């Protein structure tokens, strides 16, 4: 029953993400190129304009792994409501749309619905990235570490605003990790509840 409920939630999310055009908004430019091998792995969600499944998420992590067919196996895990809340896991698949840049993807939670996923910022060291959408409805600021310094955060927030986003909607995602709490690997291995 839980799986059916989660599938309905994800279907609703995809319908919401793919409904309506971008209403004459100019697409957001992507970065020139993404080295997919370097991009794969674990990214901590530092801030976002959350989708409804991400509301009240703690310790959110997005993990990417290249499939043999060129698609990207994605694992999105978090705890709901607090650092000790119920563990949630979703497994969408990414599809590279622009194979020259590797920076424009479609993300599919449930077939046949796909949502736009644009890599609009990526630092040279592949330590921070920003994922955006042309509709400026959702955005994700992610880092290889569970936190970034305040100056970097403010600078990246300024970048998000320069892309046409309302930064008043951007929320920090609590990353509450301690020596006694679960590790990110334990969270990634969690089953959907």
N, CA, C and O of each residue as an XYZ file, in Angstrom:
772
protein
N       0.827     -1.198      0.000
C       0.000      0.000      0.000
C       0.868      1.258      0.000
O       0.552      2.248     -0.659
N       1.980      1.198      0.761
C       2.884      2.336      0.803
C       3.455      2.627     -0.571
O       3.573      3.790     -0.955
N       3.812      1.587     -1.323
C       4.357      1.777     -2.664
C       3.337      2.440     -3.567
O       3.697      3.334     -4.332
N       2.086      2.038     -3.506
C       1.035      2.655     -4.319
C       0.889      4.126     -3.938
O       0.770      4.989     -4.808
N       0.898      4.404     -2.646
C       0.771      5.787     -2.175
C       1.942      6.629     -2.672
O       1.744      7.748     -3.147
N       3.157      6.100     -2.567
C       4.336      6.828     -3.045
C       4.276      7.047     -4.543
O       4.631      8.123     -5.024
N       3.829      6.035     -5.296
C       3.719      6.186     -6.742
C       2.702      7.257     -7.112
O       2.916      8.021     -8.054
N       1.601      7.316     -6.376
C       0.610      8.363     -6.633
C       1.168      9.746     -6.315
O       0.906     10.705     -7.040
N       1.939      9.850     -5.225
C       2.574     11.124     -4.897
C       3.541     11.552     -5.990
O       3.549     12.712     -6.403
N       4.348     10.618     -6.453
C       5.322     10.934     -7.496
C       4.612     11.282     -8.794
O       5.023     12.213     -9.487
N       3.551     10.551     -9.139
C       2.784     10.859    -10.344
C       2.204     12.268    -10.261
O       2.223     13.011    -11.243
N       1.697     12.627     -9.102
C       1.174     13.986     -8.915
C       2.276     15.016     -9.093
O       2.061     16.061     -9.706
N       3.462     14.722     -8.556
C       4.594     15.628     -8.698
C       4.967     15.807    -10.165
O       5.164     16.934    -10.621
N       5.064     14.722    -10.896
C       5.435     14.795    -12.312
C       4.379     15.562    -13.089
O       4.714     16.376    -13.950
N       3.137     15.318    -12.806
C       2.068     16.049    -13.488
C       2.202     17.543    -13.207
O       2.054     18.369    -14.107
N       2.482     17.877    -11.954
C       2.670     19.274    -11.582
C       3.882     19.868    -12.286
O       3.816     20.989    -12.789
N       4.984     19.132    -12.329
C       6.207     19.638    -12.943
C       6.078     19.805    -14.451
O       6.662     20.724    -15.025
N       5.319     18.924    -15.097
C       5.244     18.984    -16.549
C       4.016     19.730    -17.053
O       3.892     19.969    -18.254
N       3.106     20.101    -16.157
C       1.904     20.831    -16.574
C       2.252     22.263    -16.926
O       3.163     22.852    -16.346
N       1.537     22.806    -17.860
C       1.689     24.199    -18.274
C       3.052     24.456    -18.896
O       4.056     23.891    -18.464
N       3.080     25.292    -19.890
C       4.321     25.686    -20.536
C       5.076     26.645    -19.656
O       4.640     26.973    -18.552
N       6.204     27.092    -20.145
C       7.011     28.009    -19.364
C       6.496     29.441    -19.480
O       7.132     30.370    -18.983
N       5.353     29.626    -20.131
C       4.656     30.903    -20.194
C       5.597     32.024    -20.626
O       5.750     33.031    -19.935
N       6.223     31.825    -21.788
C       7.085     32.813    -22.415
C       8.351     33.140    -21.639
O       8.997     34.147    -21.929
N       8.724     32.322    -20.662
C       9.982     32.544    -19.966
C      11.123     32.014    -20.832
O      11.018     30.941    -21.427
N      12.206     32.774    -20.894
C      13.383     32.341    -21.634
C      14.010     31.161    -20.892
O      14.142     31.202    -19.669
N      14.399     30.105    -21.624
C      15.074     29.003    -20.933
C      16.335     29.494    -20.226
O      17.019     30.393    -20.714
N      16.623     28.917    -19.114
C      17.837     29.240    -18.375
C      19.003     28.560    -19.079
O      18.921     27.383    -19.430
N      20.081     29.297    -19.283
C      21.272     28.710    -19.890
C      21.852     27.649    -18.973
O      21.872     27.799    -17.751
N      22.317     26.587    -19.580
C      23.027     25.548    -18.830
C      24.518     25.873    -18.854
O      24.961     26.765    -19.577
N      25.277     25.138    -18.057
C      26.731     25.246    -18.142
C      27.168     24.706    -19.500
O      26.413     23.989    -20.158
N      28.379     25.048    -19.918
C      28.847     24.631    -21.241
C      29.021     23.127    -21.351
O      28.684     22.536    -22.377
N      29.541     22.504    -20.305
C      29.777     21.058    -20.373
C      29.811     20.450    -18.974
O      30.336     21.044    -18.033
N      29.242     19.262    -18.860
C      29.301     18.480    -17.628
C      30.044     17.190    -17.934
O      29.631     16.418    -18.799
N      31.141     16.959    -17.222
C      31.848     15.684    -17.296
C      31.041     14.711    -16.431
O      31.100     14.758    -15.202
N      30.300     13.843    -17.085
C      29.360     12.993    -16.346
C      30.050     12.110    -15.320
O      29.504     11.887    -14.239
N      31.241     11.601    -15.633
C      31.942     10.756    -14.655
C      32.233     11.533    -13.379
O      32.096     10.998    -12.279
N      32.634     12.792    -13.520
C      32.914     13.611    -12.336
C      31.636     14.020    -11.613
O      31.640     14.207    -10.396
N      30.549     14.157    -12.357
C      29.289     14.603    -11.766
C      28.596     13.495    -10.967
O      27.822     13.774    -10.051
N      28.875     12.246    -11.318
C      28.231     11.128    -10.631
C      28.632     11.122     -9.159
O      29.661     11.678     -8.775
N      27.804     10.488     -8.353
C      28.084     10.374     -6.933
C      27.077     11.131     -6.096
O      25.967     11.429     -6.535
N      27.486     11.428     -4.902
C      26.611     11.956     -3.860
C      26.643     13.477     -3.813
O      27.713     14.086     -3.811
N      25.449     14.088     -3.774
C      25.292     15.535     -3.636
C      24.312     15.820     -2.492
O      23.195     15.303     -2.481
N      24.737     16.640     -1.542
C      23.865     17.058     -0.448
C      23.035     18.252     -0.912
O      23.575     19.196     -1.488
N      21.741     18.214     -0.667
C      20.872     19.327     -1.028
C      21.000     20.382      0.086
O      20.583     20.162      1.222
N      21.584     21.522     -0.272
C      21.835     22.595      0.688
C      20.629     23.523      0.803
O      20.274     23.970      1.893
N      20.004     23.805     -0.349
C      18.835     24.695     -0.378
C      18.028     24.377     -1.624
O      18.548     23.814     -2.587
N      16.756     24.742     -1.595
C      15.909     24.503     -2.766
C      14.638     25.343     -2.682
O      14.318     25.930     -1.649
N      13.941     25.378     -3.789
C      12.519     25.702     -3.779
C      11.883     24.323     -3.853
O      11.880     23.704     -4.917
N      11.353     23.838     -2.760
C      11.005     22.419     -2.687
C       9.746     22.044     -3.460
O       8.792     22.816     -3.552
N       9.775     20.839     -4.008
C       8.554     20.208     -4.503
C       7.780     19.739     -3.272
O       8.299     19.787     -2.157
N       6.544     19.287     -3.469
C       5.760     18.912     -2.288
C       6.326     17.701     -1.564
O       6.103     17.564     -0.361
N       7.053     16.812     -2.247
C       7.623     15.666     -1.532
C       8.839     16.074     -0.705
O       9.237     15.354      0.210
N       9.429     17.225     -1.022
C      10.628     17.685     -0.311
C      10.316     18.617      0.852
O      11.216     18.981      1.609
N       9.072     19.001      1.003
C       8.710     19.895      2.091
C       9.057     19.234      3.419
O       8.686     18.087      3.667
N       9.761     19.953      4.256
C      10.137     19.463      5.580
C      11.131     18.303      5.509
O      11.117     17.411      6.357
N      12.006     18.325      4.474
C      13.039     17.282      4.334
C      14.290     17.676      5.109
O      14.685     18.842      5.126
N      14.900     16.698      5.741
C      16.175     16.845      6.433
C      17.155     15.847      5.820
O      16.760     14.789      5.331
N      18.443     16.204      5.856
C      19.504     15.306      5.392
C      19.243     14.786      3.978
O      19.451     13.606      3.693
N      18.790     15.670      3.106
C      18.483     15.280      1.727
C      19.765     15.073      0.919
O      20.676     15.900      0.941
N      19.806     13.962      0.217
C      20.954     13.608     -0.619
C      20.442     13.103     -1.962
O      19.516     12.295     -2.029
N      21.060     13.594     -3.025
C      20.779     13.110     -4.383
C      22.043     12.397     -4.849
O      23.135     12.964     -4.799
N      21.896     11.153     -5.301
C      23.032     10.359     -5.743
C      22.805      9.904     -7.173
O      21.722      9.435     -7.523
N      23.843     10.047     -8.000
C      23.757      9.683     -9.414
C      24.749      8.573     -9.728
O      25.871      8.547     -9.222
N      24.298      7.654    -10.583
C      25.163      6.563    -11.051
C      24.819      6.288    -12.510
O      23.650      6.119    -12.855
N      25.834      6.245    -13.360
C      25.624      6.029    -14.785
C      25.229      4.580    -15.051
O      25.899      3.647    -14.608
N      24.136      4.411    -15.778
C      23.719      3.080    -16.223
C      24.439      2.723    -17.522
O      24.929      3.606    -18.225
N      24.502      1.440    -17.835
C      25.161      0.996    -19.059
C      24.515      1.576    -20.307
O      25.198      1.789    -21.308
N      23.211      1.836    -20.268
C      22.513      2.366    -21.445
C      22.648      3.888    -21.585
O      22.051      4.478    -22.486
N      23.422      4.523    -20.706
C      23.614      5.965    -20.780
C      22.644      6.769    -19.935
O      22.824      7.977    -19.775
N      21.625      6.129    -19.394
C      20.715      6.821    -18.479
C      21.391      6.931    -17.110
O      22.435      6.324    -16.872
N      20.790      7.702    -16.228
C      21.396      7.948    -14.924
C      20.464      7.469    -13.819
O      19.372      8.004    -13.629
N      20.915      6.458    -13.098
C      20.162      5.969    -11.946
C      20.300      7.002    -10.830
O      21.409      7.362    -10.435
N      19.175      7.465    -10.337
C      19.165      8.514     -9.326
C      18.511      7.982     -8.059
O      17.471      7.326     -8.109
N      19.125      8.269     -6.943
C      18.556      7.918     -5.652
C      18.439      9.199     -4.840
O      19.438      9.859     -4.557
N      17.216      9.543     -4.471
C      16.974     10.726     -3.648
C      16.464     10.246     -2.304
O      15.415      9.609     -2.219
N      17.217     10.558     -1.244
C      16.858     10.105      0.094
C      16.831     11.287      1.053
O      17.559     12.264      0.879
N      15.985     11.183      2.060
C      15.909     12.216      3.087
C      15.115     11.667      4.260
O      14.518     10.593      4.191
N      15.129     12.440      5.338
C      14.284     12.143      6.489
C      13.190     13.197      6.534
O      13.437     14.377      6.285
N      11.999     12.766      6.851
C      10.829     13.649      6.844
C      10.586     14.238      8.226
O      10.409     13.504      9.199
N      10.579     15.588      8.310
C      10.164     16.270      9.526
C      11.248     16.583     10.530
O      11.143     17.561     11.270
N      12.298     15.762     10.568
C      13.413     16.003     11.487
C      14.553     15.075     11.087
O      14.385     14.199     10.238
N      15.703     15.273     11.702
C      16.858     14.412     11.413
C      16.612     12.979     11.863
O      17.313     12.060     11.438
N      15.619     12.791     12.722
C      15.270     11.439     13.176
C      13.952     10.953     12.572
O      13.460      9.886     12.939
N      13.377     11.729     11.647
C      12.084     11.383     11.059
C      12.143     10.159     10.152
O      13.200      9.559      9.957
N      10.987      9.806      9.604
C      10.903      8.653      8.717
C      11.805      8.839      7.507
O      11.896      9.934      6.951
N      12.463      7.774      7.108
C      13.321      7.793      5.929
C      12.469      7.660      4.678
O      11.536      6.858      4.623
N      12.807      8.460      3.679
C      12.127      8.410      2.383
C      13.160      8.187      1.301
O      14.290      8.666      1.396
N      12.766      7.456      0.269
C      13.669      7.220     -0.857
C      12.869      7.193     -2.150
O      11.818      6.558     -2.232
N      13.378      7.888     -3.152
C      12.786      7.899     -4.488
C      13.890      7.582     -5.486
O      15.050      7.937     -5.274
N      13.525      6.913     -6.575
C      14.509      6.466     -7.551
C      14.123      6.838     -8.981
O      13.792      5.965     -9.783
N      14.166      8.135     -9.302
C      13.911      8.510    -10.685
C      15.090      8.139    -11.582
O      16.161      7.768    -11.102
N      14.873      8.245    -12.879
C      15.932      7.997    -13.852
C      16.166      9.265    -14.649
O      15.220      9.906    -15.106
N      17.436      9.624    -14.814
C      17.798     10.782    -15.614
C      18.144     10.361    -17.031
O      18.759      9.317    -17.246
N      17.746     11.182    -17.997
C      18.058     10.932    -19.402
C      18.725     12.176    -19.958
O      18.172     13.272    -19.863
N      19.908     12.021    -20.536
C      20.630     13.153    -21.104
C      19.924     13.578    -22.386
O      19.781     12.780    -23.313
N      19.483     14.829    -22.440
C      18.788     15.366    -23.607
C      19.786     16.021    -24.555
O      19.709     15.829    -25.769
N      20.718     16.791    -24.008
C      21.734     17.467    -24.815
C      23.059     16.739    -24.609
O      23.748     16.964    -23.613
N      23.413     15.869    -25.550
C      24.603     15.041    -25.390
C      25.898     15.792    -25.668
O      26.977     15.276    -25.377
N      25.817     17.006    -26.227
C      27.035     17.803    -26.402
C      27.470     18.421    -25.084
O      28.656     18.416    -24.755
N      26.518     18.951    -24.331
C      26.872     19.593    -23.060
C      26.708     18.647    -21.865
O      27.380     18.824    -20.849
N      25.846     17.670    -21.968
C      25.460     16.788    -20.846
C      24.829     17.573    -19.697
O      24.750     17.078    -18.573
N      24.377     18.802    -19.983
C      23.864     19.667    -18.926
C      22.349     19.796    -18.936
O      21.783     20.432    -18.047
N      21.687     19.213    -19.911
C      20.223     19.243    -19.986
C      19.730     17.805    -19.938
O      20.034     16.989    -20.808
N      18.960     17.522    -18.894
C      18.435     16.181    -18.669
C      16.920     16.246    -18.596
O      16.331     17.312    -18.417
N      16.312     15.094    -18.736
C      14.934     14.872    -18.334
C      14.992     13.920    -17.150
O      15.751     12.951    -17.169
N      14.197     14.187    -16.122
C      14.149     13.312    -14.955
C      12.789     12.638    -14.928
O      11.753     13.304    -14.944
N      12.800     11.307    -14.888
C      11.558     10.538    -14.964
C      11.341      9.768    -13.664
O      12.118      8.882    -13.306
N      10.264     10.130    -12.967
C       9.874      9.398    -11.762
C       8.968      8.227    -12.137
O       9.135      7.118    -11.630
N       8.012      8.478    -13.023
C       7.068      7.456    -13.476
C       6.904      7.604    -14.982
O       6.688      8.707    -15.484
N       7.008      6.488    -15.700
C       6.816      6.508    -17.144
C       5.374      6.894    -17.447
O       4.477      6.416    -16.752
N       5.105      7.716    -18.427
C       5.990      8.303    -19.431
C       6.362      9.754    -19.112
O       6.888     10.449    -19.981
N       6.105     10.222    -17.902
C       6.285     11.633    -17.559
C       7.742     11.957    -17.258
O       8.415     11.232    -16.525
N       8.219     13.055    -17.836
C       9.583     13.508    -17.599
C       9.559     14.992    -17.240
O       8.740     15.754    -17.752
N      10.469     15.386    -16.354
C      10.570     16.776    -15.916
C      11.934     17.333    -16.319
O      12.941     16.625    -16.295
N      11.946     18.606    -16.687
C      13.178     19.279    -17.088
C      14.152     19.388    -15.916
O      13.755     19.654    -14.781
N      15.427     19.178    -16.213
C      16.511     19.215    -15.228
C      17.691     19.874    -15.924
O      18.288     19.274    -16.817
N      18.042     21.103    -15.532
C      19.105     21.865    -16.189
C      20.238     22.132    -15.197
O      20.007     22.693    -14.126
N      21.454     21.732    -15.550
C      22.623     22.055    -14.739
C      23.010     23.480    -15.120
O      23.608     23.710    -16.171
N      22.659     24.444    -14.250
C      22.853     25.859    -14.595
C      24.091     26.458    -13.928
O      24.537     27.545    -14.293
N      24.634     25.746    -12.957
C      25.873     26.179    -12.320
C      26.634     24.939    -11.883
O      26.049     23.985    -11.369
N      27.956     24.962    -12.094
C      28.817     23.867    -11.648
C      30.215     24.443    -11.499
O      30.796     24.941    -12.463
N      30.752     24.372    -10.287
C      32.095     24.931    -10.111
C      33.141     24.013    -10.748
O      32.872     22.850    -11.046
N      34.329     24.563    -10.945
C      35.387     23.831    -11.656
C      35.799     22.547    -10.946
O      36.230     21.590    -11.588
N      35.669     22.526     -9.632
C      36.079     21.353     -8.853
C      34.957     20.330     -8.657
O      35.148     19.316     -7.985
N      33.785     20.599     -9.245
C      32.633     19.707     -9.097
C      32.274     19.498     -7.625
O      31.987     18.386     -7.182
N      32.301     20.622     -6.877
C      31.956     20.578     -5.458
C      30.602     21.208     -5.159
O      29.966     20.860     -4.164
N      30.152     22.130     -6.006
C      28.821     22.714     -5.847
C      28.154     22.806     -7.211
O      28.810     23.033     -8.228
N      26.841     22.626     -7.211
C      26.074     22.706     -8.448
C      24.704     23.297     -8.145
O      24.222     23.256     -7.013
N      24.093     23.845     -9.183
C      22.723     24.333     -9.076
C      21.941     23.746    -10.240
O      22.365     23.820    -11.394
N      20.801     23.167     -9.921
C      19.906     22.584    -10.918
C      18.682     23.479    -11.002
O      18.068     23.789     -9.981
N      18.323     23.897    -12.212
C      17.184     24.784    -12.390
C      16.210     24.272    -13.427
O      16.408     23.229    -14.050
N      15.151     25.045    -13.588
C      14.115     24.744    -14.582
C      13.704     26.053    -15.248
O      13.697     27.105    -14.609
N      13.363     25.987    -16.524
C      13.003     27.192    -17.271
C      11.802     27.915    -16.677
O      11.684     29.133    -16.811
N      10.908     27.174    -16.019
C       9.728     27.795    -15.422
C      10.039     28.541    -14.127
O       9.176     29.229    -13.581
N      11.273     28.405    -13.636
C      11.692     29.049    -12.382
C      10.794     28.672    -11.212
O      10.601     29.456    -10.284
N      10.246     27.457    -11.269
C       9.380     26.998    -10.188
C      10.135     26.228     -9.114
O       9.772     26.286     -7.939
N      11.170     25.515     -9.501
C      11.972     24.736     -8.554
C      13.441     24.963     -8.852
O      13.825     25.213     -9.995
N      14.257     24.873     -7.811
C      15.707     24.988     -7.959
C      16.348     24.197     -6.823
O      15.784     24.082     -5.734
N      17.536     23.653     -7.093
C      18.265     22.877     -6.094
C      19.715     23.322     -6.081
O      20.392     23.274     -7.107
N      20.191     23.753     -4.930
C      21.595     24.068     -4.701
C      22.181     22.886     -3.939
O      21.716     22.544     -2.853
N      23.214     22.263     -4.523
C      23.761     21.048     -3.922
C      25.278     21.149     -3.793
O      25.937     21.888     -4.524
N      25.808     20.387     -2.844
C      27.238     20.388     -2.562
C      27.697     18.961     -2.274
O      26.910     18.103     -1.874
N      28.970     18.735     -2.483
C      29.558     17.429     -2.133
C      29.673     17.255     -0.626
O      29.838     16.137     -0.139
N      29.587     18.351      0.109
C      29.665     18.330      1.569
C      28.295     18.707      2.136
O      27.509     19.350      1.440
N      27.989     18.327      3.373
C      26.674     18.635      3.941
C      26.476     20.100      4.320
O      25.424     20.461      4.847
N      27.460     20.940      4.065
C      27.306     22.361      4.344
C      28.275     23.177      3.519
O      29.295     22.668      3.055
N      27.947     24.462      3.336
C      28.865     25.392      2.687
C      28.916     26.658      3.527
O      27.993     26.945      4.289
N      30.000     27.415      3.386
C      30.126     28.625      4.202
C      29.108     29.669      3.756
O      28.624     29.643      2.625
N      28.798     30.580      4.660
C      27.729     31.553      4.436
C      28.017     32.469      3.252
O      27.098     32.816      2.509
N      29.279     32.869      3.060
C      29.613     33.737      1.925
C      29.348     33.029      0.601
O      28.796     33.625     -0.324
N      29.739     31.766      0.509
C      29.479     30.992     -0.713
C      27.986     30.824     -0.929
O      27.497     30.932     -2.053
N      27.265     30.561      0.150
C      25.815     30.396      0.052
C      25.170     31.679     -0.484
O      24.339     31.624     -1.391
N      25.551     32.827      0.073
C      24.983     34.109     -0.375
C      25.322     34.373     -1.842
O      24.479     34.853     -2.600
N      26.535     34.063     -2.234
C      26.949     34.257     -3.628
C      26.120     33.383     -4.571
O      25.666     33.844     -5.618
N      25.929     32.126     -4.194
C      25.147     31.208     -5.027
C      23.668     31.607     -5.046
O      22.993     31.447     -6.063
N      23.174     32.118     -3.935
C      21.807     32.636     -3.889
C      21.663     33.820     -4.853
O      20.647     33.958     -5.534
N      22.685     34.661     -4.900
C      22.683     35.767     -5.851
C      22.654     35.276     -7.290
O      21.986     35.862     -8.142
N      23.387     34.191     -7.556
C      23.348     33.606     -8.899
C      21.939     33.112     -9.229
O      21.434     33.350    -10.326
N      21.314     32.431     -8.284
C      19.951     31.928     -8.497
C      19.002     33.089     -8.812
O      18.172     32.998     -9.716
N      19.138     34.173     -8.059
C      18.294     35.337     -8.296
C      18.556     35.920     -9.691
O      17.623     36.355    -10.367
N      19.819     35.929    -10.120
C      20.153     36.479    -11.434
C      19.549     35.663    -12.575
O      19.468     36.140    -13.707
N      19.129     34.444    -12.278
C      18.518     33.579    -13.287
C      17.004     33.752    -13.363
O      16.328     33.042    -14.108
N      16.476     34.700    -12.589
C      15.048     35.001    -12.655
C      14.210     34.353    -11.581
O      12.981     34.384    -11.654
N      14.846     33.768    -10.585
C      14.118     33.134     -9.487
C      13.756     34.145     -8.410
O      14.460     35.135     -8.207
N      12.653     33.884     -7.724
C      12.270     34.625     -6.532
C      12.990     33.963     -5.357
O      12.570     32.906     -4.885
N      14.074     34.584     -4.884
C      14.872     33.924     -3.846
C      14.172     33.883     -2.490
O      14.621     33.176     -1.588
N      13.082     34.628     -2.335
C      12.313     34.521     -1.099
C      11.698     33.129     -0.950
O      11.312     32.735      0.150
N      11.609     32.394     -2.045
C      11.049     31.038     -2.004
C      12.100     29.973     -1.708
O      11.759     28.827     -1.417
N      13.373     30.347     -1.782
C      14.456     29.387     -1.550
C      14.578     29.112     -0.059
O      14.609     30.036      0.755
N      14.646     27.832      0.290
C      14.738     27.416      1.686
C      15.987     26.572      1.893
O      16.332     25.734      1.060
N      16.660     26.804      3.015
C      17.780     25.924      3.364
C      17.221     24.559      3.769
O      16.173     24.463      4.409
N      17.933     23.525      3.387
C      17.564     22.160      3.767
C      18.460     21.760      4.935
O      19.680     21.722      4.777
N      17.889     21.459      6.103
C      18.726     21.092      7.243
C      19.546     19.832      6.958
O      19.008     18.789      6.586
N      20.841     19.957      7.140
C      21.757     18.812      7.056
C      22.306     18.629      8.465
O      23.237     19.319      8.879
N      21.716     17.690      9.189
C      22.031     17.498     10.600
C      22.708     16.142     10.759
O      22.049     15.120     10.949
N      24.028     16.154     10.678
C      24.812     14.926     10.772
C      25.698     15.019     12.001
O      26.330     16.048     12.241
N      25.744     13.966     12.765
C      26.644     13.928     13.924
C      27.325     12.575     13.948
O      26.954     11.670     13.200
N      28.314     12.438     14.803
C      29.019     11.162     14.894
C      28.086     10.052     15.331
O      28.285      8.893     14.966
N      27.075     10.391     16.105
C      26.161      9.365     16.596
C      24.991      9.105     15.656
O      24.285      8.107     15.803
N      24.781     10.008     14.681
C      23.652      9.817     13.767
C      24.067      8.930     12.612
O      25.238      8.579     12.461
N      23.096      8.579     11.810
C      23.367      7.741     10.657
C      24.321      8.434      9.700
O      24.415      9.661      9.679
N      25.018      7.650      8.920
C      25.864      8.207      7.870
C      25.038      8.363      6.611
O      23.942      7.813      6.506
N      25.555      9.098      5.674
C      24.834      9.250      4.419
C      24.654      7.905      3.727
O      23.637      7.686      3.069
N      25.622      6.999      3.861
C      25.469      5.682      3.242
C      24.313      4.903      3.859
O      23.612      4.183      3.149
N      24.104      5.033      5.149
C      22.962      4.378      5.783
C      21.661      4.970      5.284
O      20.697      4.244      5.040
N      21.627      6.303      5.129
C      20.415      6.949      4.638
C      20.130      6.527      3.212
O      18.981      6.245      2.871
N      21.158      6.478      2.365
C      20.960      6.082      0.970
C      20.439      4.651      0.861
O      19.674      4.334     -0.050
N      20.847      3.800      1.777
C      20.415      2.412      1.718
C      19.055      2.157      2.319
O      18.573      1.024      2.324
N      18.430      3.208      2.829
C      17.134      3.054      3.504
C      16.035      2.733      2.511
O      16.094      3.135      1.349
N      15.056      2.022      2.968
C      13.876      1.708      2.178
C      12.854      2.827      2.335
O      12.844      3.522      3.351
N      11.994      3.004      1.333
C      10.913      3.978      1.426
C       9.942      3.554      2.505
O       9.585      2.381      2.616
N       9.522      4.515      3.293
C       8.543      4.212      4.342
C       7.268      4.946      4.066
O       6.310      4.829      4.831
